[in-house]
Amino acid sequence: MLSTMHIGAWVYNEDPTNIDEHAKSVFSKATKSFLDSNLELMLCLGSQLVSGKNYAFICRRKTVALNPKSAYSLAICYENLQGECSISKMKDVVKENKLLGGIFCTKSSEAFISKLDCIEANRIVHSFNKAFSNLVGVKYTPELYVAHSISTGINYHIIAKAKLSDKEQSIGYKYTIINSFMNEDSIVSVEDL
């Protein structure tokens, strides 16, 4: 993390998979009354100093229903000065839709793509790196493989860290989709989280 924090500015975690105990506690307290889904904490993207503190988390969400649906969601959790926590925003980044040509969310055990050492994970990371190889100015690193969909080839949905090419500091996290088809890998979209 950055050594200085300015009020209102987001400070991005350099390693969003390394979640400290206090941040885990904030997530747990804020989401304890969220009853329609089971939430699994995946990443802590960063924090923002306000009158209290906001935390940006990515969680895997599975609805509690007869036919449960999975999603990966951005949860902004607020901790006030008295230590009380609440969810101030919950937004689906990607939501499962298993119809023909739909989106299939990954299991949490498959999501940490850059930490897995298997043929499929290595192929997806290679496709990601190849798709982003010609960009100038910003370097993208895959952090979390959240879903895939079938189109002409396969679309991989990945949350990535963005850094300026000449800096070591993260400038944010993006929801990216890349397409892999017949040894060609290309960027479909890049969205701010």
Contacts in CASP RR format, 6 or more apart in sequence:
PFRMAT RR
TARGET T0000
AUTHOR 0000-0000-0000
METHOD contacts of the structure
MODEL  1
MLSTMHIGAWVYNEDPTNIDEHAKSVFSKATKSFLDSNLELMLCLGSQLV
SGKNYAFICRRKTVALNPKSAYSLAICYENLQGECSISKMKDVVKENKLL
GGIFCTKSSEAFISKLDCIEANRIVHSFNKAFSNLVGVKYTPELYVAHSI
STGINYHIIAKAKLSDKEQSIGYKYTIINSFMNEDSIVSVEDL
1 11 0 8 1.000
1 12 0 8 1.000
1 13 0 8 1.000
1 14 0 8 1.000
1 46 0 8 1.000
2 11 0 8 1.000
2 12 0 8 1.000
2 169 0 8 1.000
5 11 0 8 1.000
5 47 0 8 1.000
5 49 0 8 1.000
6 49 0 8 1.000
7 49 0 8 1.000
7 50 0 8 1.000
8 48 0 8 1.000
8 49 0 8 1.000
8 50 0 8 1.000
9 48 0 8 1.000
9 49 0 8 1.000
10 46 0 8 1.000
10 47 0 8 1.000
10 48 0 8 1.000
10 56 0 8 1.000
10 172 0 8 1.000
11 46 0 8 1.000
11 47 0 8 1.000
11 48 0 8 1.000
11 49 0 8 1.000
12 45 0 8 1.000
12 46 0 8 1.000
12 161 0 8 1.000
12 169 0 8 1.000
12 170 0 8 1.000
12 171 0 8 1.000
12 172 0 8 1.000
12 173 0 8 1.000
13 44 0 8 1.000
13 45 0 8 1.000
13 46 0 8 1.000
13 170 0 8 1.000
14 169 0 8 1.000
14 170 0 8 1.000
16 43 0 8 1.000
16 44 0 8 1.000
16 45 0 8 1.000
16 46 0 8 1.000
16 58 0 8 1.000
16 143 0 8 1.000
16 161 0 8 1.000
16 173 0 8 1.000
17 43 0 8 1.000
17 112 0 8 1.000
17 115 0 8 1.000
17 143 0 8 1.000
19 41 0 8 1.000
19 43 0 8 1.000
19 44 0 8 1.000
20 44 0 8 1.000
23 44 0 8 1.000
23 47 0 8 1.000
23 55 0 8 1.000
23 57 0 8 1.000
24 41 0 8 1.000
26 53 0 8 1.000
26 55 0 8 1.000
26 77 0 8 1.000
26 79 0 8 1.000
26 85 0 8 1.000
27 41 0 8 1.000
27 44 0 8 1.000
27 55 0 8 1.000
27 57 0 8 1.000
27 59 0 8 1.000
27 75 0 8 1.000
27 77 0 8 1.000
29 79 0 8 1.000
29 84 0 8 1.000
29 85 0 8 1.000
30 75 0 8 1.000
30 77 0 8 1.000
30 78 0 8 1.000
30 79 0 8 1.000
30 85 0 8 1.000
30 86 0 8 1.000
30 87 0 8 1.000
31 39 0 8 1.000
31 59 0 8 1.000
31 75 0 8 1.000
31 77 0 8 1.000
31 87 0 8 1.000
34 87 0 8 1.000
34 90 0 8 1.000
35 64 0 8 1.000
36 63 0 8 1.000
36 64 0 8 1.000
36 65 0 8 1.000
37 61 0 8 1.000
37 62 0 8 1.000
37 63 0 8 1.000
37 64 0 8 1.000
38 61 0 8 1.000
38 62 0 8 1.000
38 64 0 8 1.000
39 59 0 8 1.000
39 60 0 8 1.000
39 61 0 8 1.000
39 73 0 8 1.000
39 75 0 8 1.000
40 59 0 8 1.000
40 60 0 8 1.000
40 61 0 8 1.000
40 62 0 8 1.000
40 108 0 8 1.000
41 57 0 8 1.000
41 59 0 8 1.000
42 57 0 8 1.000
42 58 0 8 1.000
42 59 0 8 1.000
42 60 0 8 1.000
42 72 0 8 1.000
42 108 0 8 1.000
42 111 0 8 1.000
42 144 0 8 1.000
43 57 0 8 1.000
43 58 0 8 1.000
43 143 0 8 1.000
43 144 0 8 1.000
43 159 0 8 1.000
44 55 0 8 1.000
44 56 0 8 1.000
44 57 0 8 1.000
45 56 0 8 1.000
45 57 0 8 1.000
45 58 0 8 1.000
45 74 0 8 1.000
45 172 0 8 1.000
45 173 0 8 1.000
45 193 0 8 1.000
46 55 0 8 1.000
46 56 0 8 1.000
47 53 0 8 1.000
47 54 0 8 1.000
47 55 0 8 1.000
47 56 0 8 1.000
48 54 0 8 1.000
48 55 0 8 1.000
48 56 0 8 1.000
50 78 0 8 1.000
51 80 0 8 1.000
51 81 0 8 1.000
52 78 0 8 1.000
52 79 0 8 1.000
52 80 0 8 1.000
52 81 0 8 1.000
53 78 0 8 1.000
53 79 0 8 1.000
54 76 0 8 1.000
54 77 0 8 1.000
54 78 0 8 1.000
54 79 0 8 1.000
54 88 0 8 1.000
55 76 0 8 1.000
55 77 0 8 1.000
55 78 0 8 1.000
55 79 0 8 1.000
56 74 0 8 1.000
56 75 0 8 1.000
56 76 0 8 1.000
56 193 0 8 1.000
57 74 0 8 1.000
57 75 0 8 1.000
57 76 0 8 1.000
57 77 0 8 1.000
58 72 0 8 1.000
58 73 0 8 1.000
58 74 0 8 1.000
58 75 0 8 1.000
58 93 0 8 1.000
58 144 0 8 1.000
58 159 0 8 1.000
58 193 0 8 1.000
59 72 0 8 1.000
59 73 0 8 1.000
59 75 0 8 1.000
60 70 0 8 1.000
60 71 0 8 1.000
60 72 0 8 1.000
60 73 0 8 1.000
60 105 0 8 1.000
60 108 0 8 1.000
60 111 0 8 1.000
61 70 0 8 1.000
61 71 0 8 1.000
61 72 0 8 1.000
61 73 0 8 1.000
61 92 0 8 1.000
62 68 0 8 1.000
62 69 0 8 1.000
62 70 0 8 1.000
62 71 0 8 1.000
63 69 0 8 1.000
63 70 0 8 1.000
69 95 0 8 1.000
69 96 0 8 1.000
70 95 0 8 1.000
70 96 0 8 1.000
70 105 0 8 1.000
71 92 0 8 1.000
71 93 0 8 1.000
71 94 0 8 1.000
71 95 0 8 1.000
71 96 0 8 1.000
71 105 0 8 1.000
72 92 0 8 1.000
72 93 0 8 1.000
72 94 0 8 1.000
72 105 0 8 1.000
72 144 0 8 1.000
72 146 0 8 1.000
72 147 0 8 1.000
72 159 0 8 1.000
73 90 0 8 1.000
73 91 0 8 1.000
73 92 0 8 1.000
73 93 0 8 1.000
74 89 0 8 1.000
74 90 0 8 1.000
74 91 0 8 1.000
74 92 0 8 1.000
74 93 0 8 1.000
74 193 0 8 1.000
75 87 0 8 1.000
75 89 0 8 1.000
75 90 0 8 1.000
76 87 0 8 1.000
76 88 0 8 1.000
76 89 0 8 1.000
76 90 0 8 1.000
77 85 0 8 1.000
77 86 0 8 1.000
77 87 0 8 1.000
77 88 0 8 1.000
78 85 0 8 1.000
78 86 0 8 1.000
78 87 0 8 1.000
78 88 0 8 1.000
79 85 0 8 1.000
93 146 0 8 1.000
93 159 0 8 1.000
93 175 0 8 1.000
93 193 0 8 1.000
94 103 0 8 1.000
94 105 0 8 1.000
94 146 0 8 1.000
94 147 0 8 1.000
94 157 0 8 1.000
94 175 0 8 1.000
95 103 0 8 1.000
95 105 0 8 1.000
96 103 0 8 1.000
96 104 0 8 1.000
96 105 0 8 1.000
96 147 0 8 1.000
97 103 0 8 1.000
98 104 0 8 1.000
101 149 0 8 1.000
101 150 0 8 1.000
101 151 0 8 1.000
102 149 0 8 1.000
102 150 0 8 1.000
103 147 0 8 1.000
103 148 0 8 1.000
103 149 0 8 1.000
103 157 0 8 1.000
104 147 0 8 1.000
104 148 0 8 1.000
104 149 0 8 1.000
105 146 0 8 1.000
105 147 0 8 1.000
106 145 0 8 1.000
106 146 0 8 1.000
106 147 0 8 1.000
106 148 0 8 1.000
110 116 0 8 1.000
110 121 0 8 1.000
110 145 0 8 1.000
111 144 0 8 1.000
111 145 0 8 1.000
111 146 0 8 1.000
112 144 0 8 1.000
112 145 0 8 1.000
113 121 0 8 1.000
113 124 0 8 1.000
113 125 0 8 1.000
113 142 0 8 1.000
113 143 0 8 1.000
113 144 0 8 1.000
113 145 0 8 1.000
113 158 0 8 1.000
114 121 0 8 1.000
114 125 0 8 1.000
114 141 0 8 1.000
114 142 0 8 1.000
114 143 0 8 1.000
121 145 0 8 1.000
124 142 0 8 1.000
124 145 0 8 1.000
124 156 0 8 1.000
124 158 0 8 1.000
125 142 0 8 1.000
127 156 0 8 1.000
127 178 0 8 1.000
127 180 0 8 1.000
127 185 0 8 1.000
128 140 0 8 1.000
128 142 0 8 1.000
128 156 0 8 1.000
128 158 0 8 1.000
128 160 0 8 1.000
128 176 0 8 1.000
128 178 0 8 1.000
128 185 0 8 1.000
129 142 0 8 1.000
130 185 0 8 1.000
131 178 0 8 1.000
131 179 0 8 1.000
131 180 0 8 1.000
131 185 0 8 1.000
131 186 0 8 1.000
131 187 0 8 1.000
132 139 0 8 1.000
132 140 0 8 1.000
132 178 0 8 1.000
132 187 0 8 1.000
136 165 0 8 1.000
137 164 0 8 1.000
137 165 0 8 1.000
137 166 0 8 1.000
138 162 0 8 1.000
138 163 0 8 1.000
138 164 0 8 1.000
138 165 0 8 1.000
138 171 0 8 1.000
139 162 0 8 1.000
139 163 0 8 1.000
139 164 0 8 1.000
139 165 0 8 1.000
140 160 0 8 1.000
140 161 0 8 1.000
140 162 0 8 1.000
140 174 0 8 1.000
140 176 0 8 1.000
140 190 0 8 1.000
141 160 0 8 1.000
141 161 0 8 1.000
141 163 0 8 1.000
142 158 0 8 1.000
142 159 0 8 1.000
142 160 0 8 1.000
143 158 0 8 1.000
143 159 0 8 1.000
143 160 0 8 1.000
143 161 0 8 1.000
143 173 0 8 1.000
144 158 0 8 1.000
144 159 0 8 1.000
145 156 0 8 1.000
145 157 0 8 1.000
145 158 0 8 1.000
146 157 0 8 1.000
146 158 0 8 1.000
146 159 0 8 1.000
147 156 0 8 1.000
147 157 0 8 1.000
148 154 0 8 1.000
148 155 0 8 1.000
148 156 0 8 1.000
148 157 0 8 1.000
149 155 0 8 1.000
149 157 0 8 1.000
151 179 0 8 1.000
152 179 0 8 1.000
152 181 0 8 1.000
153 179 0 8 1.000
153 180 0 8 1.000
153 181 0 8 1.000
153 182 0 8 1.000
154 179 0 8 1.000
154 180 0 8 1.000
154 181 0 8 1.000
155 177 0 8 1.000
155 178 0 8 1.000
155 179 0 8 1.000
155 188 0 8 1.000
156 177 0 8 1.000
156 178 0 8 1.000
156 179 0 8 1.000
156 180 0 8 1.000
157 175 0 8 1.000
157 176 0 8 1.000
157 177 0 8 1.000
158 175 0 8 1.000
158 176 0 8 1.000
158 177 0 8 1.000
158 178 0 8 1.000
159 173 0 8 1.000
159 174 0 8 1.000
159 175 0 8 1.000
159 176 0 8 1.000
159 193 0 8 1.000
160 173 0 8 1.000
160 174 0 8 1.000
160 176 0 8 1.000
161 170 0 8 1.000
161 172 0 8 1.000
161 173 0 8 1.000
162 170 0 8 1.000
162 171 0 8 1.000
162 172 0 8 1.000
162 173 0 8 1.000
162 174 0 8 1.000
163 169 0 8 1.000
163 170 0 8 1.000
163 171 0 8 1.000
164 171 0 8 1.000
172 192 0 8 1.000
172 193 0 8 1.000
173 193 0 8 1.000
174 190 0 8 1.000
174 191 0 8 1.000
174 192 0 8 1.000
174 193 0 8 1.000
175 189 0 8 1.000
175 190 0 8 1.000
175 191 0 8 1.000
175 192 0 8 1.000
175 193 0 8 1.000
176 187 0 8 1.000
176 189 0 8 1.000
176 190 0 8 1.000
176 191 0 8 1.000
177 187 0 8 1.000
177 188 0 8 1.000
177 189 0 8 1.000
178 185 0 8 1.000
178 186 0 8 1.000
178 187 0 8 1.000
178 188 0 8 1.000
179 185 0 8 1.000
179 186 0 8 1.000
179 187 0 8 1.000
179 188 0 8 1.000
END
